[in-house]
Amino acid sequence: MSLLLNRWTQLCQLAGEVQIPILAGYDHPDLQSGSWDGLWVRDPLSGSAIALSAGLDLVGACWVLAHELGHHFTSARAEGAAAHLTTTENQKRWGQGRVHQPEEEAANLWAALELISDKEWAELEETHPESLDEISKALELPAAAALWRARAAQEKSAGQAPVKLRLDRKAQQLLSKPVNGQGGHQSFLRHLQRSLSGSTLYLTRKDFNRIREYLLRTGGGYRSRYQAIMDCALRGIEKSGGLRRFFHEPQPE
């Protein structure tokens, strides 16, 4: 059984255990398959049910099913009628910038932890420390799954002291460039500038994770600044013998 099919099977088994029917590949003449991805509903009398759009491939269906199950298990409204619709557009906004949607984030964190074990995550982070995209390909899951698994793991590194990262001339020059305007990138780059002392960047695990996220979904001039820092971090990680050794984190058992 392939890795992806195994994940799908386990999710379906879990849904069966809690008596949630799944309508996979759902299609209807009044609904355009490209306009929605998933639906979770809960009726006070009938219980919960999940529908997945016919427009999803198995990779997308696996992640959306996990997300909708996440709503079932994390809903702040434990009883009564409830519903949630997943679309491509609202997925793009989950957790970005100033958009805070606690119910969506809780469902995503649950989904990522359910799909990806601690051991699997630790091994892939060591293999591809710089790229959430490469990690997601190895997982056979959408990039969003890797992004939210990283956020779930980040809670364990909260409060850790920053490490000293030596920046090369290119990274120093790019990071020292003036930052104009207001927004998520601008605030983060100013934070990194304040963490720079000479050629040394005091880098936290949280900052490193955020740089990975931006490299996943950012283009243009901002990307070149993040990539320059990441290139230096990769050299430090290699010299230290791995990502966790670089950040002085315990090795997985």
N, C-alpha and C positions, 0 to 999 in steps of 0.2 A: 504494500500500500504506500502511495506517495505521501510525502510530508503534508502537503496541502489537503489531500483527501482524508488523512488521519485527523487533522484539525477539524475538518468539516464534520466527520463522523462523531467525534467527541462532543462537539457542540450540539448536534442533533440528539445524541444520547442524553445530554444534560437537559435539553428542552423536554424530552420524553419523561425524564424523572420528575419534573415539576409540572407535567401535564400541559405543556404549551404546544399547540399544533403549529406547524410551519407550512405555509403555502409558498413553496419555492418556485420561481419561474412564473409568478402570477402575471396574468395578462387580462386585459379587459378592453373592449372596443372604445370605451369612454375615457380610457387612461392611456397617455403616451408613455411608453416604457422608459424613455429618456428623461422624463420630467420628475421621476421619483426613484428612490433606491430601496427603501425599506419602510415598514410600518409596524409599530407595536401598539396594540390596543388592550385595554383591560376593562372588562365589564364586571360590575359587582356580583352578578349572578353566574355568568358563564366563565369567568376567569380571563386569562391572557391568551393572546394569539399573535403570531408574527407573519407578515407577508413580505416576500422579497420580489423585486421587480424582475420581469423576464429580460430586461436589458442588462443585467449583471452577468459577468463571467464568474467562474468559481472562486477566483481570487477575491473579487469584490464582494461576492455573496458571503464568503466566509467572514470577512471583516464586518460587513453590515449586520449579519446575523449575530455576531458577538456583541456588537454595539446595542442592538435591540434587546438582546438578553440582558445586557448591562442595565438598561432602563428597568427591566423587570426586577432585578436584584438590588438596585440602588435607589429606586424611586423614593423621593422624600415623602410622597403620599402613599403610604403602605396599603391603603384600602380605598375603595371607591373607583369611579370611572376615571380612566386616564388614557391618553393617546400620544403618540410621538411619530412624526413623519420625518424621514431622512431623505434629503435631496443632495445632489452634487454641489449645489451652491451653498447650502448651509454647512456641509462638511468643510468647505474651504475656509469658513470663518471660525471653526471651533478652535478656541484657544489662541487666536491671533491677535496681537496688539492689545488694544483696550477692550476687546470683545470678551466678556467673561460670562459664561453660561454654565453655572454650577452643575445642573442636571446633565448637560451634554458632556462636560468634562468628567464627571463621575462615571458615566456610562463608558466613556472611552478608556479611562484608567482600568475599570473592571475588565473590559474586553481585552486590553493589551496584556494584563496579568493572567487572564484565563488562557490566552492563546500561546503565550511565550513564557517558558519557565525561567527561573533565576539562572539555572545552569546554562541553558541555551543562550540566554541573553549575554551572560558573562563571556562565554566563548566567542560569540560573534563580535562583541565589542572589542575584544583583544585582536581579532582577525581584521576587522575593518573599523578601527577607532575613529577615523575621520569622516565616515560616510554613512548616514542613515539610509541613503538610497541603496548602497551595496548590502547593508544589513537586511533591508526589507526584501531584496532579491534572494538572498540566501534563505530567508524565512519563507519565501513564496507567499508573501503577504503585501498589501499596499504599503507605501511609504508612511502613511498615517499610523499604521500599527507600530512601526519602529519609533516614530516620533513620540507616541504616547507611552510606549514601554520605557523610553529614556526618561520621560517625565516621572513615571512611577518609580523608577530606580533612583531618581534624583533625591527623593525624600530621605534616603538612607545616607546621603552625603551632606545633608544640611548641617551647617555649622563647622564644616571642615576648614582648616586654615588654607589660604591660597598657596600655590607653589610658585617658585621663581622660574620664569620662562625667559630665556635669552632670545631677544629678537635680532634678526639680521638687519642690515641697513635698509633693505627694501621695506620690510615690515615696519620699521621705525618711521620711515618717511611717510608711508601710507597712513599709519595710525595717527601721526602728528598733523595731518592735513586738517585745515579748519573744517568744522562741522556747522553747517548752516541749517536753519529751520528747526521745526519741532516735529516730533514723532518717535516711533519706536526705535528706528535705526539711530536717529540722532541722539536720543537719550542713552542708548547702549554704548555708542561710540564715545560719548563724553565720559561715561563711566569707565571705559577701558583706558581712555587718556589719563584719567585721574589715578588709575592703577599702574601707570607707567612711570618708572624712575630710571632715567638714563636709557640703557638698552634692556632693562629688566622689566618685564610685565608680571605683576602679581596676579596670577590667573586662578580663579576658583573653578571647581568642577561645574558649578552652575553656569558660569560664563562660557566654559568650554562647550557645554551642552547647547547653550543658546547659539553659539557660533555654528555648531553643526546644523541646528534647525534653520538658521538663515542661509547656510550654504545649500540646503535642500530646496529652498523656495525663493531665493533672491538672485537677481541678475544685476547688470550694470556696475556702476562704480563702487557701490557698497560691497558687492561680492568680492571685488579684488582686494579690499582691505581685510575682509574676513579670511579669504584664502591665504593671504600672506601670513597672517597669524597662525592659521592652521598648519601651514607648511613648517613653521618653526616648532609648533607643538609636536608634530609628527617626529621631528628629529629628536626632540626631548624624550618622547615616549619610547622611541627605538633605543636611545642611549640608556634609558632607565630599565629596559627589559620588559616593557609592557605598559598598558594604560593604567592599570591599578597600582603598579609600583610607582609610576610617575606621580600619581595623586596620593600616594601613601595610603591606599585603601587595602583592606584585608583581601587576601586571595580567596576565590570561591572554593568551597570544599569539593 
